[in-house]
Amino acid sequence: MRANEHIMLVGPDVVLVPYRAEHVVKYHEWMTSEELRELTASEPLTLKEEYEMQRKWQDDEDKLTFIILARSDDRDSTSAISGFHSALPMIGDVNLFLKGSPAEDDFEAEAEVMIAGALSCSQSNDVVYMHLVAVVYLITGWYSWSELSFRRRGLALAALQHMLSYATATTSPPPLPVPRDRLVVRIGEKNEPSIRLFERLGFAVTKRVPVFAEVELRFTGNNGSVTWAEGEQRAFVPDMSGGLGLSEI
């Protein structure tokens, strides 16, 4: 989506940047996992096809996509200022898929977030994949022990809050904003941790679908008591040297 082509969202724990060509190799590494492809309903792609998909997603007006970077604990260090892209690893992505026009009665916005960590193919560790419209999964991948630090830190929750806050803000450019009451999530009925996560985001169970063993949650806002943490919007300037253009943080 061109709407977020030149902006990034900066939070205390994560930074969301537009999905660009320099991210494709890492994303392609993630998607070589057969299990991850199965759980994300993705087809195996060659690296060339992955680049073509990235260009398509950048242009399509029904797909809002951000890459998630994890912020360093030492945010004021010299490395975090002068070489931000190397200090903050790419750990996942967060997306919003628009179905139709917000003015249409059957319009829905589907969101997903994947926290995968930085692949290094050494030890086995868990990866969290969450899909607001499909099932929320806990899957296994092959990652270095260093990726343990990306789990159970609330990074998926933070990324979702920043993305959803941006996507629903009245100041966001067309085809945004998305009405909050059009957000929906369907989760496996036994996945209590994920159900609780989305309840924290203001979703409530509105339907049970026994044939798929799923529950459907829609955003209700808990009578206005739920607010999402906004990411600070900053201009994203691509780094022609191969970095991520984040040196001003």
Secondary structure in CASP SS format (residue, H / E / C, confidence):
PFRMAT SS
TARGET T0000
AUTHOR 0000-0000-0000
METHOD secondary structure of the structure
MODEL  1
M C 1.00
R H 1.00
A H 1.00
N H 1.00
E C 1.00
H C 1.00
I E 1.00
M E 1.00
L E 1.00
V E 1.00
G C 1.00
P C 1.00
D C 1.00
V E 1.00
V E 1.00
L E 1.00
V E 1.00
P E 1.00
Y C 1.00
R C 1.00
A H 1.00
E H 1.00
H H 1.00
V H 1.00
V H 1.00
K H 1.00
Y H 1.00
H H 1.00
E H 1.00
W H 1.00
M C 1.00
T C 1.00
S C 1.00
E H 1.00
E H 1.00
L H 1.00
R H 1.00
E H 1.00
L H 1.00
T C 1.00
A C 1.00
S C 1.00
E C 1.00
P C 1.00
L C 1.00
T C 1.00
L H 1.00
K H 1.00
E H 1.00
E H 1.00
Y H 1.00
E H 1.00
M H 1.00
Q H 1.00
R H 1.00
K H 1.00
W H 1.00
Q H 1.00
D H 1.00
D C 1.00
E C 1.00
D C 1.00
K E 1.00
L E 1.00
T E 1.00
F E 1.00
I E 1.00
I E 1.00
L E 1.00
A E 1.00
R C 1.00
S C 1.00
D C 1.00
D C 1.00
R C 1.00
D C 1.00
S C 1.00
T H 1.00
S H 1.00
A H 1.00
I H 1.00
S H 1.00
G C 1.00
F H 1.00
H H 1.00
S H 1.00
A H 1.00
L C 1.00
P C 1.00
M E 1.00
I E 1.00
G E 1.00
D E 1.00
V E 1.00
N E 1.00
L E 1.00
F E 1.00
L E 1.00
K E 1.00
G C 1.00
S C 1.00
P C 1.00
A C 1.00
E C 1.00
D C 1.00
D C 1.00
F C 1.00
E E 1.00
A E 1.00
E E 1.00
A E 1.00
E E 1.00
V E 1.00
M E 1.00
I E 1.00
A C 1.00
G C 1.00
A C 1.00
L C 1.00
S C 1.00
C C 1.00
S C 1.00
Q E 1.00
S E 1.00
N E 1.00
D E 1.00
V E 1.00
V E 1.00
Y E 1.00
M E 1.00
H E 1.00
L C 1.00
V C 1.00
A C 1.00
V C 1.00
V C 1.00
Y E 1.00
L E 1.00
I E 1.00
T E 1.00
G E 1.00
W E 1.00
Y E 1.00
S C 1.00
W H 1.00
S H 1.00
E H 1.00
L H 1.00
S H 1.00
F H 1.00
R C 1.00
R C 1.00
R C 1.00
G C 1.00
L H 1.00
A H 1.00
L H 1.00
A H 1.00
A H 1.00
L H 1.00
Q H 1.00
H H 1.00
M H 1.00
L H 1.00
S H 1.00
Y H 1.00
A H 1.00
T H 1.00
A C 1.00
T C 1.00
T C 1.00
S C 1.00
P C 1.00
P C 1.00
P C 1.00
L C 1.00
P C 1.00
V C 1.00
P C 1.00
R H 1.00
D H 1.00
R H 1.00
L E 1.00
V E 1.00
V E 1.00
R E 1.00
I E 1.00
G E 1.00
E C 1.00
K C 1.00
N C 1.00
E H 1.00
P H 1.00
S H 1.00
I H 1.00
R H 1.00
L H 1.00
F H 1.00
E H 1.00
R H 1.00
L C 1.00
G C 1.00
F E 1.00
A E 1.00
V E 1.00
T E 1.00
K E 1.00
R E 1.00
V E 1.00
P H 1.00
V H 1.00
F H 1.00
A C 1.00
E E 1.00
V E 1.00
E E 1.00
L E 1.00
R E 1.00
F E 1.00
T C 1.00
G C 1.00
N C 1.00
N C 1.00
G C 1.00
S C 1.00
V C 1.00
T C 1.00
W C 1.00
A C 1.00
E C 1.00
G C 1.00
E E 1.00
Q E 1.00
R E 1.00
A E 1.00
F C 1.00
V C 1.00
P C 1.00
D C 1.00
M C 1.00
S C 1.00
G C 1.00
G C 1.00
L C 1.00
G C 1.00
L C 1.00
S C 1.00
E C 1.00
I C 1.00
END
